[in-house]
């Protein structure tokens, strides 16, 4: 194997290992902040759209639940 290619792959795997470790040790607060940042970016770019079908599903489940003889708690 070419020595330059081997060195590149070694660095790539080292960085990947560090990134994996960071992901595993990230706190819930860090993950929440990252998620909020991604959502804010999507909204600002205009690519985040509310899924109307999801609301329809919630309405359907509510209707089914209300029509049961013995409603679930």
N, C-alpha and C positions, 0 to 999 in steps of 0.2 A: 504494500500500500504506500502511496505517495506520503512522505513525511508531513508535508503541509496539510494534506487532507486529514491525516491522523490527528494532527495538532488541532485542527478546526473541530473535528468530531469530539475530541476530548474536552475542548472548551464548551462546546454545545451541550454535552452531557453534564458537565459540571454546573452550568447555568440552569439547566432543566432540574437538576437535583435541588439546587437552592430555591428555585421557584416552587417546587413541590413542597419543600419544607415550610416555606412562608405561607403557602395555602393551608397547610395542616395546622399551623400554629396561630392563624389569624383569629382574633376574637370575634364574637358575634357583633360587637359594635363596629369593628373594622369592616366586616362583610356587609353590614347594613349601610354604612357610609358609601361603600363601593357600589352597591346596588342602587342607592339613591342617585349617585353620580351618573351611572349609566342611564337610568330612567330620565334624569334631567337633560342629559345630552340628547337622547332620542326625542324628547319633547321639543327641545330647542331646534332640532334639525327637521322637525315635522314628520318624523317617521314612526312616532308612537301614536297609535290610534286605538280608541276604546273598542273592544270587541263586543258588538251588540249581541251576538249570538250567546255570549256568556250570560248576559242579563236575561235573555229569553229562557235559558236553562234554569236560572234561579227562580224565575216566575213560574215555570212549569212545575218545579219541585215544590214550591210553596202551594200551588193549586192542588197538586196530588196529595200533599200532606194534609191540607184542609179538608179534602174529600174522603179521607180515611174514616172508617167507622170508629176506630180507637186511635186518635192522633198520637203520633210519637211525641215523647217529651222534648 
